[in-house]
C-alpha cells in the first residue's frame, strides 16, 4: 500500500466522528454559520481598509473619514463576535464528542471478556482511552476549525487578489509557493524533533513514576543517589533533544520573517510603481497586501494542522479497533433466567480448557467435579495446578474448549453473565481497594445496601473498629489501591464486601492469607457463619485453614488426583500427604 493510500485510509477513519457529532446538529450548524460570518468579515477587512484610505484619508473632504472608520470598526466587531461564537460552538462540540466517545469506549471495555485483557496491555488501553481521545478533542476543537477557516480565507483571498489586481495576483502566485514550501519543510523537521523531545520527556516521566512508586525498595537499598543520577541523566537527554528542536525553530523563525517580509516588500515595490503610474490607488495596494498576507497565512496554517489531523485520524483508527473488539463471553439471544430460589449446586462435566494466550498448555484436563448445594469444598494443589482456573470457569470469565459448567443444572453459557455473577461472591487473595472512601468500597458488594447493612458486614469481618478509627470513619478516603490501609485491613474490607453481597455461592481465594493469627481466628468465625447454607469453594495453600471443610479436592496439572477429608487424604499418601508433611511436619 502506498503512503497516500495509507494516509487516505487513516483520514477516512475521521468519518466515523459524524455519528458522534450528529446528535449536536445545532452546535455544528452554529459553528458553520459563525465560521462563514467570521470568514466573510475577515475578507471584508481589506476592503474596509481600502475605503478608509481612498475615501477617508485621500477623500476631498475630511468630514467623511469618521464614517469610513466606523465601517472598519463595525466589520472588526462582527469578526470578533463571530469568532467568539464560533470558538464556543466548536469547543463545546469537541468536549461533547470526546466525552461520548470515552463513555462508549469505557462501556465497551466493561463488557469485553478476560481474554482481551490477558493479551492487551493495560497501558495501551489507557492510552487509547485518554491520549487518543485527547488528540481528537484538540483536533475537533482547534485543528479542524483552523483548517476550515483557512480554506475559506485562502480561497476568498485568492479570488479577491485576482479582482483587486490581476497583475500583482499573477506575481503573488509565483512568490507565495516560494514562501510556503521552505516553511513547510522546516515545519516538518520541527514536528519530528518535537516528537523526539516528547519521547525523551515521556522516558524521564516514566523513570520518575517508577521510582516514586518503589520508594520503599529505593530507600531500603539506600539507592537514593543512584536513582537521582538516573533521573538526572534522563532529564539531560530530554534537554539535549529539546535544544536541537529549539535551534531548528529559531532558524525557521528567522527564515519565516525574512521570506514573508521579503515577499511583501517585493509586492509593495511593484504595487508602489503602479500607484505612482496611476494604475491603482493607494487603498487598493493596501487591500492587495492584506489579502496576500491573509492568503499566505492561511496556507501556512493549513500545513501546520495537517500533521495534527493525520495523528487524530490514527487515534480514531485505534479507537475504532478497540470498538470492533467483540467479547467471546456473551449472553445468548434468549438467556435462561435463574430462579429466585437459587440453591447453588455446581458441577463441572469433563471440562478441558487452555487459556487463549497459552494454547499449548491445558489448565484443566477432563475436569469433572460436583459440588452439592451448601457444601464447602477446598481446592488444594501446587501452583499452576488449576485451582484459580476453576474459579474463572465458574464465574464464566472463560468458556471451556470441551465440557460444560453448570449451576443448578443450567449450563452457564445459557445464562446472562451478569445474572450468574450476581449469585457469586468472590474474596480474592489480592484484594482490590478502589480510590474512594470505606463506605463506597464496602457498598461495591451491594450498591443499594443501607448504612446499617454496611456496618453489620464490617462488624462480621472484624473491620468496623479500624474503620471507625480512621480520621473520617467510613467516609475516609482510603488512597490509591488502599494505600492508607495495611494488607490485613484491605483483606477484611474485601471479606466485608463479600458478606454484604450475601450471594448463594462463595469463592474464597486464600481469604485469610494477609491476616495475623488473632484476626484470622475472628475472621474464621465470621466466615463459618457466612458459609452456613451456602456453596463454598476455597482455594488454600495453607492446609490448616481447610481441615474442617466437607471435602478437599487435590489438583495437579489440571487434573483431580484425590479428594476426601483431611484425615483420609493424609492416610492415603500421595500429593496431599506430602503437602501436609511439609506444612505440619508429620
Residue pairs with C-beta under 8 A, 6 or more apart in sequence:
1 9
7 310
10 310
10 313
10 314
10 317
11 309
11 310
11 313
12 313
13 313
13 314
13 316
13 317
13 320
14 309
14 312
14 313
14 316
16 316
16 320
17 97
17 136
17 140
17 316
20 97
20 100
20 101
21 28
21 93
21 97
24 93
24 96
24 97
27 89
27 90
27 92
27 93
27 96
28 89
28 93
30 85
30 89
31 86
31 89
31 90
31 93
31 145
34 82
34 83
34 85
34 86
34 89
35 82
35 86
35 145
35 148
35 149
35 152
36 152
37 78
37 82
38 79
38 82
38 83
38 86
38 149
39 149
39 152
39 153
39 156
41 75
41 76
41 78
41 79
41 82
42 79
42 153
42 156
42 294
43 153
43 156
43 157
43 160
43 291
43 294
44 75
45 72
45 75
45 76
45 79
45 290
46 160
46 286
46 287
46 288
46 290
46 291
46 294
47 287
48 68
48 71
48 72
48 75
49 72
49 283
49 286
49 287
49 290
50 281
50 283
50 284
50 286
50 287
51 68
51 71
51 72
51 283
52 65
52 68
52 69
52 71
52 72
52 283
53 281
53 282
53 283
53 286
54 281
54 282
54 283
54 284
55 64
55 68
55 283
56 64
56 65
56 67
56 68
56 69
57 65
58 281
58 282
58 283
59 65
86 145
86 149
87 145
90 140
90 141
90 144
90 145
91 141
93 140
93 141
94 136
94 137
94 138
94 140
94 141
94 142
95 137
95 141
97 136
97 137
97 140
98 133
98 134
98 136
98 137
98 140
101 133
101 136
101 319
102 129
102 133
104 323
105 128
105 129
105 133
105 319
105 322
105 323
106 129
108 322
108 323
108 325
109 125
109 129
109 322
111 327
112 325
112 327
113 327
113 328
113 329
113 397
113 398
114 329
114 392
114 397
114 398
115 328
115 355
115 356
115 357
115 398
116 325
116 327
118 355
118 356
118 357
119 356
119 357
125 322
128 315
128 318
128 319
128 322
131 315
132 315
132 316
132 318
132 319
133 315
133 319
135 308
135 311
135 312
135 315
136 312
136 315
136 316
136 319
138 308
138 312
139 308
139 309
139 311
139 312
140 312
143 305
143 308
143 309
143 312
144 305
144 309
146 301
146 304
146 305
147 301
147 302
147 305
147 309
149 298
150 297
150 298
150 299
150 301
150 302
150 305
151 298
151 302
153 294
153 295
153 297
153 298
154 294
154 295
154 298
154 299
154 302
157 291
157 292
157 294
157 295
157 298
158 169
158 295
160 287
160 291
161 168
161 169
161 172
161 288
161 291
161 292
161 295
162 169
164 284
164 287
164 288
164 291
165 271
165 274
165 280
165 284
165 288
167 270
167 274
168 267
168 270
168 271
168 274
168 288
169 288
171 266
171 267
171 270
172 263
172 267
172 292
172 295
175 263
175 266
175 267
176 263
176 292
176 295
176 296
176 299
178 259
178 263
179 259
179 260
179 263
179 296
180 296
180 299
180 300
180 303
182 255
182 259
183 252
183 255
183 256
183 259
183 300
183 303
184 300
184 303
186 248
186 251
186 252
186 255
187 252
187 303
187 304
188 307
189 248
190 245
190 248
190 249
190 252
191 307
193 241
193 244
193 245
193 248
194 245
196 241
196 244
196 245
197 238
197 241
197 242
197 245
199 241
200 234
200 237
200 238
200 241
200 242
201 238
203 234
203 237
203 238
204 231
204 234
204 235
204 237
204 238
207 230
207 231
207 234
208 231
211 218
211 227
211 230
211 231
217 223
218 224
218 227
260 296
263 292
263 296
264 289
264 292
264 293
267 288
267 289
267 292
268 285
268 289
271 280
271 285
271 288
271 289
272 285
274 280
274 285
275 281
275 282
275 285
280 288
328 399
329 396
329 397
329 398
329 399
329 417
330 417
331 415
331 416
331 417
331 418
332 413
332 414
335 414
335 415
335 416
335 419
336 410
336 414
336 415
337 416
337 419
338 407
338 408
338 410
338 415
338 419
338 420
338 423
339 408
342 407
342 408
342 423
342 504
343 373
343 374
343 408
343 504
343 535
344 373
344 374
344 407
344 408
344 423
344 504
344 505
344 534
344 535
345 370
345 371
345 372
345 373
345 406
345 407
345 408
345 409
345 535
346 369
346 370
346 371
346 394
346 405
346 406
346 407
346 505
346 535
346 537
347 369
347 370
347 371
347 405
347 406
348 364
348 367
348 368
348 369
348 370
348 390
348 393
348 403
348 404
348 405
349 368
349 403
349 404
349 405
349 406
350 366
350 367
350 368
350 402
350 403
350 404
351 364
351 366
351 367
351 368
351 393
351 400
351 402
351 403
351 404
351 405
352 362
352 364
352 365
352 366
352 367
352 400
352 401
352 402
352 403
353 362
353 363
353 364
353 367
353 389
353 393
353 398
353 400
353 401
353 403
354 360
354 361
354 362
354 363
354 401
355 361
355 363
355 398
356 398
362 558
363 386
363 389
363 558
364 386
364 389
364 390
364 393
364 400
364 558
364 559
365 557
365 558
365 559
366 403
366 559
367 386
367 390
367 403
367 558
367 559
367 560
368 403
368 560
369 377
369 390
369 553
369 560
371 377
371 535
371 537
372 535
373 408
373 504
373 535
374 533
374 534
374 535
375 535
375 536
375 550
375 551
376 531
376 535
376 536
376 538
376 549
376 550
376 551
377 536
377 537
377 538
377 549
377 550
377 551
377 552
377 553
378 537
378 538
378 539
378 540
378 546
378 549
378 551
378 552
378 553
379 387
379 390
379 537
379 538
379 539
379 540
379 553
379 555
380 387
380 540
380 541
380 543
380 546
380 552
380 553
380 554
380 555
380 576
380 579
381 387
381 554
381 555
381 556
381 561
381 575
382 556
382 575
382 579
384 557
385 555
385 556
385 557
385 558
386 555
386 557
386 558
386 559
387 539
387 555
388 509
388 539
389 558
390 537
390 555
391 426
391 507
391 509
391 537
391 539
392 398
393 400
393 405
394 405
394 407
394 412
394 424
394 505
394 507
394 537
395 420
395 421
395 424
395 426
395 507
396 405
396 412
396 413
396 415
396 417
396 420
396 421
399 413
404 411
404 412
404 413
405 411
405 412
406 412
407 415
407 420
407 423
407 505
412 420
422 503
423 503
423 504
423 505
424 503
424 504
424 505
424 506
424 507
425 445
425 498
425 499
425 501
425 502
425 503
425 505
425 506
425 507
426 498
426 507
426 509
427 491
427 494
427 495
427 497
427 498
427 506
427 507
427 508
427 509
427 511
428 494
428 509
429 509
429 510
429 511
429 513
429 539
431 482
431 490
431 491
431 493
431 494
431 514
432 494
433 441
433 478
433 481
433 482
433 485
433 490
433 493
433 494
434 440
434 441
434 444
434 478
435 477
435 478
435 479
435 480
435 481
436 477
436 478
437 472
437 474
437 475
437 476
437 477
437 478
438 467
438 470
438 473
438 474
438 475
438 476
438 478
438 493
439 451
439 454
439 474
439 475
441 478
441 482
441 493
441 497
442 449
442 454
442 457
442 458
442 474
442 493
442 496
442 497
442 500
443 449
443 454
443 500
444 497
445 457
445 496
445 497
445 498
445 499
445 500
445 501
446 453
446 500
446 501
446 502
449 457
449 500
451 474
453 500
454 474
454 496
454 500
455 464
455 474
457 496
457 497
457 499
457 500
458 464
458 467
458 496
460 496
460 499
460 526
460 529
460 530
461 492
461 493
461 495
461 496
461 499
461 523
461 526
462 492
462 519
462 522
462 523
462 526
463 489
463 492
463 493
463 495
463 496
466 489
466 492
467 473
467 474
467 476
468 474
470 476
470 484
476 484
477 484
478 484
478 485
479 485
482 489
482 490
482 493
485 493
487 514
488 514
488 515
488 516
488 519
490 514
491 511
491 512
491 513
491 514
491 515
492 515
492 519
492 523
494 511
495 511
495 523
495 526
495 527
498 506
498 530
499 526
499 530
503 534
504 534
504 535
505 534
505 535
505 536
505 537
506 530
506 531
506 534
506 535
506 536
506 537
507 536
507 537
507 539
508 527
508 536
508 537
508 538
508 539
509 539
510 539
510 540
510 541
510 542
511 523
511 527
511 538
512 520
512 523
512 524
512 527
512 545
513 541
513 542
515 523
524 545
538 545
538 546
538 549
540 546
542 583
543 566
543 579
543 580
543 583
543 584
544 583
544 584
546 552
546 566
547 566
548 566
550 565
551 563
551 564
551 565
552 563
552 564
552 565
552 566
552 569
552 576
553 560
553 562
553 563
554 560
554 561
554 562
554 563
554 569
554 574
554 575
554 576
555 561
556 575
561 574
561 575
562 569
562 572
562 574
562 575
562 576
563 569
564 572
566 580
569 576
569 577
569 580
570 576
570 577
570 580
570 586
571 577
580 586
